[in-house]
Amino acid sequence: MKNYTTYLKTIVSVFLSALFCCSCSTTKFVPEQEYLLHKVKIESDSKDVDAAQLSAYIRQQGNSKWFSLFKIPLSVYSLSAHDSTRWINRTLKKIGEEPVLYDSVQARQTADDLKTALQNMGYMNADVSVKTNAKKRKLTVTYLLHPDKPFFIHHVRYDIPDKNLEKVFQTNTSSFQRLQEGRRFSVNQLEQERNRITQLLTDNGYYRFHKDYIRFTADSARGSSLVDLTMHILPYKQNSEAQPENHPQYFIRQINYISGDDGKLHLRSSVLKDNTWLEENKPYNASYLQKTYNSFARLPAVRYTNIRFSEVPDTTLLDCNIQISTNKPNSISFQPEGTNTAGDLGAAASLTYENKNLFRGSESFSVQLRGAFEAITGLEGYSNQDYEEYNAEAKLTFPRFLLPFINRDYRKRSSAVSELSLNYNIQNRPEFHRRVFSTAWRYRWSDQTRHLTYRADVFDLNYIYMPWISSTFKESYLDDVTSRNAILRYNYEDLFIMRIGFSLAYNNNNHAFRANIETAGNLLNMTSHILHSSKNDHGQYTLFNIAYAQYVKGDIDYTHVLRFDTHNELALHADLGIAYPYGNSSVLPFEKRYFSGGANSVRGWSVRGLGPGSYRGSNGAIDFINQTGDMKIDLNAEFRTFLFWKINGALFLDAGNIWTLREYADQPGGQFKINEFYKQMAVAYGVGLRLNFDYFILRFDMGMKAVNPAYENNREHYAILHPDFSRDFSFHFAVGLPF
């Protein structure tokens, strides 16, 4: 705890130093007759135009701010002196940020860009003015937008002399629905229409068509805001000196597959065809060309793909040559690692073999062997003080749907993966020995156009076997009347879990949504009822004399990111989960129960240190079992800012807890009650540092309790008013962002 206090004092010192920096003169390095660009604003005198959306056109912004408030980088730079021979001055200038000086030329160019942007939006008579306000060598720039009235489309006509192209449009009547009379005139919309029509034609065999063949003419009467619009499609010309002619429509004559390796194609012909969207004797299709690239790119066996077309002389036929280069099929990797579990040091190592093209269809087969050892301290009364774990996992992945009754076209369209896995895990602890065998068959597929990914667990079987439990552990926790715990006992018995599940995820950078639902034991329970199977001493049906779990579980997770500028953003997150044991189970399996606290939850508490409800742990040895629940709520807000180099900072506010759905004697105050749960929401606040190396992020979060639902007195309850570092502080280290 002394270390935690030291960390917090260091952070407070850094923060106070930063505030001191802010008070320093930031105009020290501003030359005479020039101004520091203090602030840039953009305003509009029309409510129809959102000025904030045009901020990207501003060429010159002021110095960056930490948390959108403090110009710390500029202040650090200003702490240096003019003497560049001293290392301290060079270091401060390198860490800090040079003052941004107001440039009137860039301001005028920004105004011109904003005017053009407004005209492209349909405000053809728009204008932009620049207003400056200088005070004490600091200058504020305001760009005032004067959009005036927008223009609207009056009439639309089409000039298409090529009758073949006209037929293509007639079979795709929606082509003309974008430019409708009465809609606002917009240059941006015209450009989108050019791109869309170009896509339509190149998808119908017009291999040599490009958007420069499409022109628009717009005519409006003086004093009128109505535009008569004409779209022209120019005739085809092979070169600048050639005579105009109709656009040629190309068909694919044949498709050839060429090896990019040793002259041999290492993929089956059926796999090559299934991943090729282009078809022989069909028109050239630009969208199918891109889909072909995408299909081959997702195959683990393929290193790269190169597709070229050659024209057959004196015809409108194309030969498509697809060159495939593959990865080396076999690889072996070895990965050592160090472990530290609550101060107990250990080591682990894994050996992995992978074949990325097992059946010449880009099937991936891997086998991983892992071993771990840890020296456990602080245990008394046990003959062995070491922890050993051995794990063997085999996985076979097919880059397609392996499912009956699905036609070939659907399999081709879906970016799917089918996976079969087998796993055997051996855990030897001083308290017990545990064996877990699991096998699963699942599908994963995605819809990239809608930013959606799906996962379906067709079956997931887990058999948990406890061959040995230490007599000391059994007498102290499982059989002793004073410490006996129903949840604890349930998780140290043999158990069979047969589950199915489905999940979907959506992510478009600003919004991320995930939903998951799973259920277990229903099929087994139905079979037991039909067969009138007998029950064990605890009133449970069994499979091979082993009780099976029965429950339903659902989770919803949502994150929204508000980006203020390139250096500052606010991430809002909500996570709700609920699971209910029923039928053959009165308690959820430990692996399926929720916990709260830790680096990705309410960060004022250590992992598994919060809840359920107002429950307060009393037996440290088994609190990790008691502090679990059937329901979870997490609410988080995190302001993220760029500091310097690769270091980012964060301020966060977390709230949440877990609860049980049933009332358990061993978890007093832990049951969810609609009129009580909001009073049991824990709240924490804190700061964080992130080392962003692009491909991974190291995260250090320091949280403090603000409102503690498990309290003995008022000072503990409202910890934000009575902070105690030794009681309320928690430090977390993690890899990756929390949400």
Secondary structure, DSSP 8 states (H G I E B T S, - for coil): -HHHHHHHHHHHHHHHHHHHHHHS-S-TT--TT--EEEEEEEEES-TTS-GGGGGGG-S------BTTTB-HHHHHHHTS-S-TTSHHHHHHHHHS----B--HHHHHHHHHHHHHHHHHTT-TT-EEEEEEEEETTEEEEEEEEE-----EEEEEEEE---HHHHHHHHT-GGGGSSS-TTSB--HHHHHHHHHHHHHHHHTTT-TT--GGGEEEEEE--TT--EEEEEEEE--B-SSTTS--B-----EEEEEEEEESSSS---S-HHHHHHT----TTSB--HHHHHHHHHHHHT-TTEEEEEEEEEE-TTSSEEEEEEEEEE--SEEEEEEEEEEEETTEEEEEEEEEEEES-TTSS--EEEEEEEEEEEE--S--S-S--EEEEEEEEEEEEESS---TT--HHHHHHSEEEEEEEEEEEEEE-SSEEEEEEEEEEEEEEEEGGGTEEEEEEEEEEEEEEEEEE-HHHIIIIIS-TTT--HHHHHTTS-EEEEEEEEEEEEE-SSEEEEEEEEEESHHHHHHHHHTT--B-TTS-BEETTEEB--EEEEEEEEEEEEE-SSSEEEEEEEEEEEEEE-TT-SS--GGGSB-B-STTS-TTS-TT-B-STT-----TTTHHHHS-BSEEEEEEEEEEEEEETTEEEEEEEEEEEEEBSS--TTSTT-B--TTTGGGG-EEEEEEEEEEE-SS-EEEEEEEEEEE-SS-SSHHHHTTTTS--HHHHEEEEEEES---
